[in-house]
Amino acid sequence: MAKAVVALVLALTAGCAPVHAWQRGTLASRCMSPDGRPSEARARAHMLGAREGSTGASGEVGGGCGCK
Amino acid sequence: MRLQVALALCLFTLNARADSRATAFVSAYSDDDDLTVVSPEVLLRQELSPAVDVEASWEADIISAASVDVMTAASPRGFEETRHGLTAGVIWKPEPEISFGVKYLPTWENDYSSHGLALRTGYEWLERRLEQRLDLRASFDRVGRAGEPESEWRDLQVVALGPSLSYVLDRWTVASVAYELQAQSGFQASPYRFVPIDWPSATTVSAPERHPEWRVRHALAAGVRHALSRRWFASGGYRFYRDSWKVSSHTADAGLQYATARERAIVGVDVRGYYQGEASFYQERYAAAAGTLPTYRSRDKMLSESWSLLAGLRGEVGLGPVAFAEDVRVMARTEIYDQHFLTFEPLDGRRAFIFQLGATAEY
């Protein structure tokens, strides 16, 4: 699995054109930010974590619970 | 060149968001298995200096349940309870590209308590095109039954490590990959659930649920966000999960958003599909061999084979400056969640409706 992650990183970083500061206006959009809605992301991860048998890699950190 | 720099500065100013914010949020879940959960949350993030932010939040789950496995196990009338959770944290940015965060997360309810600690480091490099993060989390939980003295509750420890990368592919596209390794040690069954077991003498007995006390969980996720134009944005992701109980799952999601000029309003739609296989020791119906109870036995539908679909609509409006706030944004979201259990005898599936409402003041 580590090799797969490294290969993915190398694929992402190879052969891409530079993106200058004045070209990043679109990237600054709220719609492009994965961290812009912490309450919604946490609520969704919490709801799904209490109803499905898998969890993790969502980027959200929540407290433990005895959710049924 | 000067015009380009000036335009870039303007764009960053227009899109720059204040570091201090206050959020009030509520989520309401209700399904046709008679489970209702209302979850309010208040979150405050305050910039103390350009390098230091502090964060605090309170959240609760107000639960009213008469679901099929609750009715057959815990109480003939179902139950109601409230879970509270707090967070308190500090984020330190010694340099614009470097960040460190620490957070304490206690939660408690009448049959469960948890003390969690979360650490996060972040570093942006390659001219801030590549962001790497490392999350470390540990929690020390106590699991018991309502009304039981806490001295009789059992321990559960959870440790998780999660590296992630986010990369700017081009001026319209950001890709990300995340991995999480989680280890759980301790009591991981439900103290309320009993498992029916067919005995050789053609009778059925009920035995307390028993799960292994060790579980190692792996999750690997990849996602991409792409600006189709200045107003339209698409996203997609996939996650693979596997653990030492042999539960494996596949999750795929996709979304589409539209933003008006200056992002005064944003609307979006997203869908998510999920499938999981059952745990190695899970059986829809247990039979005792030679009069001996199965070592591990479960009545937990979360460990059965299942699939689900989640679809949602979201809207967000920026109200602009209000009182002390530079910008106030209000959001609303509605979702439908359809879950199907393929090997859970008491319940074929459930359908839930979820509604969320929130407001954030940035100042």
Chai-1 contact restraints between the chains, C-beta under 6 A:
chainA,res_idxA,chainB,res_idxB,connection_type,confidence,min_distance_angstrom,max_distance_angstrom,comment,restraint_id
A,L8,B,V177,contact,1.0,0.0,6.0,A-B,restraint_1
A,L12,B,Y167,contact,1.0,0.0,6.0,A-B,restraint_2
A,L12,B,A175,contact,1.0,0.0,6.0,A-B,restraint_3
A,C16,B,L169,contact,1.0,0.0,6.0,A-B,restraint_4
A,V19,B,V168,contact,1.0,0.0,6.0,A-B,restraint_5
A,V19,B,R171,contact,1.0,0.0,6.0,A-B,restraint_6
A,A21,B,A8,contact,1.0,0.0,6.0,A-B,restraint_7
A,W22,B,Q4,contact,1.0,0.0,6.0,A-B,restraint_8
A,W22,B,A8,contact,1.0,0.0,6.0,A-B,restraint_9
A,Q23,B,R171,contact,1.0,0.0,6.0,A-B,restraint_10
A,G25,B,L11,contact,1.0,0.0,6.0,A-B,restraint_11
A,T26,B,W172,contact,1.0,0.0,6.0,A-B,restraint_12
A,T26,B,A227,contact,1.0,0.0,6.0,A-B,restraint_13
A,A28,B,N15,contact,1.0,0.0,6.0,A-B,restraint_14
A,R30,B,E263,contact,1.0,0.0,6.0,A-B,restraint_15
A,C31,B,F233,contact,1.0,0.0,6.0,A-B,restraint_16
A,C31,B,Q257,contact,1.0,0.0,6.0,A-B,restraint_17
A,C31,B,A259,contact,1.0,0.0,6.0,A-B,restraint_18
A,M32,B,R225,contact,1.0,0.0,6.0,A-B,restraint_19
A,S39,B,T23,contact,1.0,0.0,6.0,A-B,restraint_20
A,S39,B,F25,contact,1.0,0.0,6.0,A-B,restraint_21
A,S39,B,E41,contact,1.0,0.0,6.0,A-B,restraint_22
A,S39,B,G358,contact,1.0,0.0,6.0,A-B,restraint_23
A,A43,B,S27,contact,1.0,0.0,6.0,A-B,restraint_24
A,G53,B,V247,contact,1.0,0.0,6.0,A-B,restraint_25
A,G53,B,Q276,contact,1.0,0.0,6.0,A-B,restraint_26
A,G53,B,M302,contact,1.0,0.0,6.0,A-B,restraint_27
A,G53,B,L303,contact,1.0,0.0,6.0,A-B,restraint_28
A,S54,B,Y241,contact,1.0,0.0,6.0,A-B,restraint_29
A,S54,B,S249,contact,1.0,0.0,6.0,A-B,restraint_30
A,S54,B,Q276,contact,1.0,0.0,6.0,A-B,restraint_31
A,G56,B,E180,contact,1.0,0.0,6.0,A-B,restraint_32
A,G56,B,Q182,contact,1.0,0.0,6.0,A-B,restraint_33
A,G56,B,A219,contact,1.0,0.0,6.0,A-B,restraint_34
A,A57,B,A178,contact,1.0,0.0,6.0,A-B,restraint_35
A,A57,B,E180,contact,1.0,0.0,6.0,A-B,restraint_36
A,A57,B,A219,contact,1.0,0.0,6.0,A-B,restraint_37
A,A57,B,A221,contact,1.0,0.0,6.0,A-B,restraint_38
A,A57,B,R239,contact,1.0,0.0,6.0,A-B,restraint_39
A,V61,B,A118,contact,1.0,0.0,6.0,A-B,restraint_40
A,V61,B,R137,contact,1.0,0.0,6.0,A-B,restraint_41
A,G63,B,G85,contact,1.0,0.0,6.0,A-B,restraint_42
A,G63,B,L105,contact,1.0,0.0,6.0,A-B,restraint_43
A,G63,B,T107,contact,1.0,0.0,6.0,A-B,restraint_44
A,G63,B,S114,contact,1.0,0.0,6.0,A-B,restraint_45
A,G63,B,G116,contact,1.0,0.0,6.0,A-B,restraint_46
A,G64,B,S114,contact,1.0,0.0,6.0,A-B,restraint_47
A,G64,B,S139,contact,1.0,0.0,6.0,A-B,restraint_48
A,G64,B,D141,contact,1.0,0.0,6.0,A-B,restraint_49
A,C65,B,R83,contact,1.0,0.0,6.0,A-B,restraint_50
A,C65,B,T107,contact,1.0,0.0,6.0,A-B,restraint_51
A,G66,B,D111,contact,1.0,0.0,6.0,A-B,restraint_52
A,G66,B,Y112,contact,1.0,0.0,6.0,A-B,restraint_53
